[in-house]
Amino acid sequence: MKNIFVGNLSFGATEDAVRSMFEQYGTVDRVSIVTDRDTGRAKGFGFVEMSGDAEADRAISSLNGKDLDGRNLTVNEARPKEDRGSGGGGYRGKSGGGSRQNNRW
């Protein structure tokens, strides 16, 4: 199975449109367009999983640079997701240590 990155998608691109474009080259297992967690709006890129490596390679070479909705797509094999560690930072609530009696809120 090969995971393919599809970049420079128009914000109106649908998973169905991307799927039909890739299905010309073989079996598409999954299509995922990445959306903003807060607004739900597409971020302009997504991923396609294809089961056949040869089919995926053919799709990559054929679709990279191809026009979809007036935009030239960037299509290549997806890199593995980076390990971002175990978090860190973040909001910890009210600060101020000290004893309980000094923290009246």
HELIX and SHEET records of a PDB file:
HELIX    1   1 GLU A   15  PHE A   22  1                                   8    
HELIX    2   2 ASP A   53  LEU A   63  1                                  11    
HELIX    3   3 ARG A  100  ASN A  102  5                                   3    
SHEET    1   A 4 VAL A  28  THR A  35  0                                        
SHEET    2   A 4 ALA A  42  MET A  50 -1                                        
SHEET    3   A 4 LYS A   2  GLY A   7 -1                                        
SHEET    4   A 4 THR A  74  GLU A  77 -1                                        
SHEET    1   B 2 ASP A  67  LEU A  68  0                                        
SHEET    2   B 2 ARG A  71  ASN A  72 -1                                        
END                                                                             
